[in-house]
Amino acid sequence: MWITHSYVGTTRSNARCLFFLLYEDYVDAQSGFARAFELELERFARNLGEAGVVARPFLGDVETTRTSVLDKKWSAPQKEELRKTPALLMIDVDFKDFDPQANRWVLFTFGSGYWRQRESDPSQLRALLQQISEAVLNNDVDPFGIALSAVKGLTFKQGSEIFNIKPGIFGVSIDLRALGRRIKELYRHSQMGRKGV
């Protein structure tokens, strides 16, 4: 995981994807949830190896790095999604060349305020992050498509709580908090079904 004062100079080099951690401010970055989430991100970065880069700001540079992301050509609804932190932005071009209206991107968020709840558990996201790292490592797989396949089998109503498709054809915002709740729900149902058999 790269810890940096600025996202502006971040390049892909030989990596397939770049992931940028976004916080609202230094208080957001010091929350208990953020600390636990960063442990999951470290595992994610380790699993990515050379195929992906996870960048996070130094504590004193949280607002600067977030501003550099917000300064890109986002639509108003997309900017609103970027305000839901913590979040992880996934792109496949150098940061300086990234244009959200022309390049592919995925924004993983925790929804507006959900992550602040006491029962929030970042380890719920481990399976999804594992799938994404495996996709990034496999040159035959589209890592951007893996986010959608992660919830394969959900009904549209269930999926609409998780996926928030924003205007523009290149990006998608995913509420990981809602996804975690849904996965937990599906697991409970499967366990209850087993006990009844």
Beta strands, then each sheet from edge to edge (+ up, - down):
strand 1: 2-4
strand 2: 17-22
strand 3: 52-57
strand 4: 87-91
strand 5: 105-109
strand 6: 163-164
strand 7: 171-175
sheet 1: 1+ 3+ 2+ 4- 5+ 7+ 6-
end
